Amino acid sequence: MNFTVSIDIDAIAYVNSLDDKSKQIIKTHLRTLEHDPFPGKGGDKELLNLRQDVKIFRLHIGRSFTAYYEIEGKTVFVNEILTIEQAHKKYKRL
C-alpha cells in the first residue's frame, strides 16, 4: 500500500535551512512513510494522545529530529519537523 506524503511549507523551509547531511537523513526517513506510516516494527513511529478527535503520529528521525504527522486516507500530512529538544519543550516530553 503506497501513501502520498505531503509536507507543510514551513517544515520544508526548516529542512532546507539545515546542513546537507541532516537534510538527507530527514528525507530518507520521511520516504519510509510512503510505504508504512503506521506504528509497528522498528519503534520509530508512535501514535500520540494529544487530542481525542485527531490522531497525531510522531516519527523519530535519527537522534536529532522528530516529525509530527497525520494520516487521512492514503495521504500522510507532515505538519512539523523539530529538533528533539524543541519537540520535548513543545510537547512536554511525551
PyMOL CGO cylinders between C-alpha atoms (Angstrom):
from pymol import cmd
from pymol.cgo import CYLINDER

trace = [
    CYLINDER, 0.00, 0.00, 0.00, 1.55, 3.31, -1.05, 0.3, 1, 1, 1, 1, 1, 1,
    CYLINDER, 1.55, 3.31, -1.05, 0.81, 6.63, 0.59, 0.3, 1, 1, 1, 1, 1, 1,
    CYLINDER, 0.81, 6.63, 0.59, 1.37, 10.16, -0.66, 0.3, 1, 1, 1, 1, 1, 1,
    CYLINDER, 1.37, 10.16, -0.66, 3.48, 12.27, 1.71, 0.3, 1, 1, 1, 1, 1, 1,
    CYLINDER, 3.48, 12.27, 1.71, 2.60, 15.98, 1.86, 0.3, 1, 1, 1, 1, 1, 1,
    CYLINDER, 2.60, 15.98, 1.86, 4.97, 18.21, 3.83, 0.3, 1, 1, 1, 1, 1, 1,
    CYLINDER, 4.97, 18.21, 3.83, 3.97, 21.56, 5.32, 0.3, 1, 1, 1, 1, 1, 1,
    CYLINDER, 3.97, 21.56, 5.32, 5.71, 24.51, 3.66, 0.3, 1, 1, 1, 1, 1, 1,
    CYLINDER, 5.71, 24.51, 3.66, 7.21, 25.67, 6.99, 0.3, 1, 1, 1, 1, 1, 1,
    CYLINDER, 7.21, 25.67, 6.99, 8.61, 22.17, 7.57, 0.3, 1, 1, 1, 1, 1, 1,
    CYLINDER, 8.61, 22.17, 7.57, 10.15, 22.23, 4.07, 0.3, 1, 1, 1, 1, 1, 1,
    CYLINDER, 10.15, 22.23, 4.07, 11.72, 25.61, 4.77, 0.3, 1, 1, 1, 1, 1, 1,
    CYLINDER, 11.72, 25.61, 4.77, 13.14, 24.31, 8.04, 0.3, 1, 1, 1, 1, 1, 1,
    CYLINDER, 13.14, 24.31, 8.04, 14.65, 21.23, 6.39, 0.3, 1, 1, 1, 1, 1, 1,
    CYLINDER, 14.65, 21.23, 6.39, 16.12, 23.36, 3.60, 0.3, 1, 1, 1, 1, 1, 1,
    CYLINDER, 16.12, 23.36, 3.60, 17.86, 25.53, 6.21, 0.3, 1, 1, 1, 1, 1, 1,
    CYLINDER, 17.86, 25.53, 6.21, 19.80, 22.52, 7.57, 0.3, 1, 1, 1, 1, 1, 1,
    CYLINDER, 19.80, 22.52, 7.57, 23.15, 21.12, 6.50, 0.3, 1, 1, 1, 1, 1, 1,
    CYLINDER, 23.15, 21.12, 6.50, 23.22, 18.57, 3.67, 0.3, 1, 1, 1, 1, 1, 1,
    CYLINDER, 23.22, 18.57, 3.67, 23.73, 15.55, 5.93, 0.3, 1, 1, 1, 1, 1, 1,
    CYLINDER, 23.73, 15.55, 5.93, 20.71, 16.43, 8.10, 0.3, 1, 1, 1, 1, 1, 1,
    CYLINDER, 20.71, 16.43, 8.10, 18.58, 17.08, 5.00, 0.3, 1, 1, 1, 1, 1, 1,
    CYLINDER, 18.58, 17.08, 5.00, 19.44, 13.67, 3.60, 0.3, 1, 1, 1, 1, 1, 1,
    CYLINDER, 19.44, 13.67, 3.60, 18.70, 11.88, 6.88, 0.3, 1, 1, 1, 1, 1, 1,
    CYLINDER, 18.70, 11.88, 6.88, 15.30, 13.59, 7.20, 0.3, 1, 1, 1, 1, 1, 1,
    CYLINDER, 15.30, 13.59, 7.20, 14.34, 12.93, 3.57, 0.3, 1, 1, 1, 1, 1, 1,
    CYLINDER, 14.34, 12.93, 3.57, 15.28, 9.26, 3.89, 0.3, 1, 1, 1, 1, 1, 1,
    CYLINDER, 15.28, 9.26, 3.89, 13.12, 8.83, 7.00, 0.3, 1, 1, 1, 1, 1, 1,
    CYLINDER, 13.12, 8.83, 7.00, 10.16, 10.71, 5.51, 0.3, 1, 1, 1, 1, 1, 1,
    CYLINDER, 10.16, 10.71, 5.51, 10.27, 8.45, 2.44, 0.3, 1, 1, 1, 1, 1, 1,
    CYLINDER, 10.27, 8.45, 2.44, 9.58, 5.46, 4.71, 0.3, 1, 1, 1, 1, 1, 1,
    CYLINDER, 9.58, 5.46, 4.71, 6.14, 6.96, 5.40, 0.3, 1, 1, 1, 1, 1, 1,
    CYLINDER, 6.14, 6.96, 5.40, 5.20, 6.31, 1.75, 0.3, 1, 1, 1, 1, 1, 1,
    CYLINDER, 5.20, 6.31, 1.75, 5.19, 2.57, 2.44, 0.3, 1, 1, 1, 1, 1, 1,
    CYLINDER, 5.19, 2.57, 2.44, 4.08, 2.31, 6.06, 0.3, 1, 1, 1, 1, 1, 1,
    CYLINDER, 4.08, 2.31, 6.06, 3.17, 5.38, 8.15, 0.3, 1, 1, 1, 1, 1, 1,
    CYLINDER, 3.17, 5.38, 8.15, 1.64, 3.38, 10.99, 0.3, 1, 1, 1, 1, 1, 1,
    CYLINDER, 1.64, 3.38, 10.99, 3.41, 2.42, 14.23, 0.3, 1, 1, 1, 1, 1, 1,
    CYLINDER, 3.41, 2.42, 14.23, 4.69, -1.11, 14.44, 0.3, 1, 1, 1, 1, 1, 1,
    CYLINDER, 4.69, -1.11, 14.44, 8.03, -2.77, 13.86, 0.3, 1, 1, 1, 1, 1, 1,
    CYLINDER, 8.03, -2.77, 13.86, 11.09, -0.59, 14.27, 0.3, 1, 1, 1, 1, 1, 1,
    CYLINDER, 11.09, -0.59, 14.27, 9.82, 1.57, 17.11, 0.3, 1, 1, 1, 1, 1, 1,
    CYLINDER, 9.82, 1.57, 17.11, 10.48, 4.90, 15.40, 0.3, 1, 1, 1, 1, 1, 1,
    CYLINDER, 10.48, 4.90, 15.40, 6.76, 5.71, 14.82, 0.3, 1, 1, 1, 1, 1, 1,
    CYLINDER, 6.76, 5.71, 14.82, 4.24, 6.33, 17.58, 0.3, 1, 1, 1, 1, 1, 1,
    CYLINDER, 4.24, 6.33, 17.58, 0.61, 7.40, 17.93, 0.3, 1, 1, 1, 1, 1, 1,
    CYLINDER, 0.61, 7.40, 17.93, 0.28, 10.29, 20.38, 0.3, 1, 1, 1, 1, 1, 1,
    CYLINDER, 0.28, 10.29, 20.38, -2.76, 11.02, 22.52, 0.3, 1, 1, 1, 1, 1, 1,
    CYLINDER, -2.76, 11.02, 22.52, -2.76, 14.81, 22.31, 0.3, 1, 1, 1, 1, 1, 1,
    CYLINDER, -2.76, 14.81, 22.31, -6.37, 15.38, 21.20, 0.3, 1, 1, 1, 1, 1, 1,
    CYLINDER, -6.37, 15.38, 21.20, -9.30, 12.98, 21.20, 0.3, 1, 1, 1, 1, 1, 1,
    CYLINDER, -9.30, 12.98, 21.20, -10.61, 13.89, 17.76, 0.3, 1, 1, 1, 1, 1, 1,
    CYLINDER, -10.61, 13.89, 17.76, -7.27, 13.81, 15.88, 0.3, 1, 1, 1, 1, 1, 1,
    CYLINDER, -7.27, 13.81, 15.88, -4.68, 11.07, 15.58, 0.3, 1, 1, 1, 1, 1, 1,
    CYLINDER, -4.68, 11.07, 15.58, -1.23, 12.63, 15.56, 0.3, 1, 1, 1, 1, 1, 1,
    CYLINDER, -1.23, 12.63, 15.56, 1.79, 10.45, 14.91, 0.3, 1, 1, 1, 1, 1, 1,
    CYLINDER, 1.79, 10.45, 14.91, 5.44, 11.04, 15.77, 0.3, 1, 1, 1, 1, 1, 1,
    CYLINDER, 5.44, 11.04, 15.77, 8.40, 9.82, 13.71, 0.3, 1, 1, 1, 1, 1, 1,
    CYLINDER, 8.40, 9.82, 13.71, 11.82, 9.83, 15.34, 0.3, 1, 1, 1, 1, 1, 1,
    CYLINDER, 11.82, 9.83, 15.34, 14.46, 10.76, 12.81, 0.3, 1, 1, 1, 1, 1, 1,
    CYLINDER, 14.46, 10.76, 12.81, 17.85, 9.62, 13.95, 0.3, 1, 1, 1, 1, 1, 1,
    CYLINDER, 17.85, 9.62, 13.95, 18.73, 11.01, 17.34, 0.3, 1, 1, 1, 1, 1, 1,
    CYLINDER, 18.73, 11.01, 17.34, 18.28, 14.62, 16.33, 0.3, 1, 1, 1, 1, 1, 1,
    CYLINDER, 18.28, 14.62, 16.33, 14.83, 15.28, 14.83, 0.3, 1, 1, 1, 1, 1, 1,
    CYLINDER, 14.83, 15.28, 14.83, 11.15, 14.45, 15.23, 0.3, 1, 1, 1, 1, 1, 1,
    CYLINDER, 11.15, 14.45, 15.23, 8.40, 14.76, 12.62, 0.3, 1, 1, 1, 1, 1, 1,
    CYLINDER, 8.40, 14.76, 12.62, 4.72, 15.05, 13.55, 0.3, 1, 1, 1, 1, 1, 1,
    CYLINDER, 4.72, 15.05, 13.55, 2.16, 13.89, 11.03, 0.3, 1, 1, 1, 1, 1, 1,
    CYLINDER, 2.16, 13.89, 11.03, -1.46, 12.90, 10.44, 0.3, 1, 1, 1, 1, 1, 1,
    CYLINDER, -1.46, 12.90, 10.44, -2.88, 10.26, 8.12, 0.3, 1, 1, 1, 1, 1, 1,
    CYLINDER, -2.88, 10.26, 8.12, -6.03, 10.91, 6.08, 0.3, 1, 1, 1, 1, 1, 1,
    CYLINDER, -6.03, 10.91, 6.08, -6.93, 8.13, 3.68, 0.3, 1, 1, 1, 1, 1, 1,
    CYLINDER, -6.93, 8.13, 3.68, -3.83, 7.45, 1.61, 0.3, 1, 1, 1, 1, 1, 1,
    CYLINDER, -3.83, 7.45, 1.61, -2.16, 10.80, 2.37, 0.3, 1, 1, 1, 1, 1, 1,
    CYLINDER, -2.16, 10.80, 2.37, 0.35, 11.47, 5.13, 0.3, 1, 1, 1, 1, 1, 1,
    CYLINDER, 0.35, 11.47, 5.13, 0.45, 15.13, 6.15, 0.3, 1, 1, 1, 1, 1, 1,
    CYLINDER, 0.45, 15.13, 6.15, 3.77, 16.06, 7.81, 0.3, 1, 1, 1, 1, 1, 1,
    CYLINDER, 3.77, 16.06, 7.81, 2.86, 19.09, 9.92, 0.3, 1, 1, 1, 1, 1, 1,
    CYLINDER, 2.86, 19.09, 9.92, 6.11, 19.78, 11.79, 0.3, 1, 1, 1, 1, 1, 1,
    CYLINDER, 6.11, 19.78, 11.79, 9.73, 18.79, 11.89, 0.3, 1, 1, 1, 1, 1, 1,
    CYLINDER, 9.73, 18.79, 11.89, 11.55, 19.80, 15.05, 0.3, 1, 1, 1, 1, 1, 1,
    CYLINDER, 11.55, 19.80, 15.05, 14.78, 19.04, 16.83, 0.3, 1, 1, 1, 1, 1, 1,
    CYLINDER, 14.78, 19.04, 16.83, 14.38, 16.57, 19.68, 0.3, 1, 1, 1, 1, 1, 1,
    CYLINDER, 14.38, 16.57, 19.68, 14.87, 19.38, 22.21, 0.3, 1, 1, 1, 1, 1, 1,
    CYLINDER, 14.87, 19.38, 22.21, 12.27, 21.62, 20.53, 0.3, 1, 1, 1, 1, 1, 1,
    CYLINDER, 12.27, 21.62, 20.53, 9.82, 18.72, 20.46, 0.3, 1, 1, 1, 1, 1, 1,
    CYLINDER, 9.82, 18.72, 20.46, 10.37, 17.98, 24.16, 0.3, 1, 1, 1, 1, 1, 1,
    CYLINDER, 10.37, 17.98, 24.16, 9.74, 21.61, 25.09, 0.3, 1, 1, 1, 1, 1, 1,
    CYLINDER, 9.74, 21.61, 25.09, 6.66, 21.93, 22.89, 0.3, 1, 1, 1, 1, 1, 1,
    CYLINDER, 6.66, 21.93, 22.89, 5.04, 18.61, 23.77, 0.3, 1, 1, 1, 1, 1, 1,
    CYLINDER, 5.04, 18.61, 23.77, 6.33, 18.29, 27.33, 0.3, 1, 1, 1, 1, 1, 1,
    CYLINDER, 6.33, 18.29, 27.33, 8.30, 15.08, 26.85, 0.3, 1, 1, 1, 1, 1, 1,
    CYLINDER, 8.30, 15.08, 26.85, 5.51, 12.84, 25.58, 0.3, 1, 1, 1, 1, 1, 1,
]
cmd.load_cgo(trace, "trace")
